[in-house]
């Protein structure tokens, strides 16, 4: 899957992609002023994750990348 970052009209980095079921998805920098955060998920229903939340997901995602499993 090729993922290419682009800038939104407001200057935030964003990458659009299609998931396994053909749903349009994206990851995007958030404009949240109080802390760094991203939007992630199906474009019409994305998660709003802080840096701390994203950090907590990294070990699970890394395990899945390496083994195909979460545990």
Secondary structure, 3 states (H helix, E strand, C coil): CCCCCEECCCCCEEEEEECCCCCEEEEEECCCCCCCEEEEEECCEEEEEEHHHHHHHHHHHHHHHHHCCCC
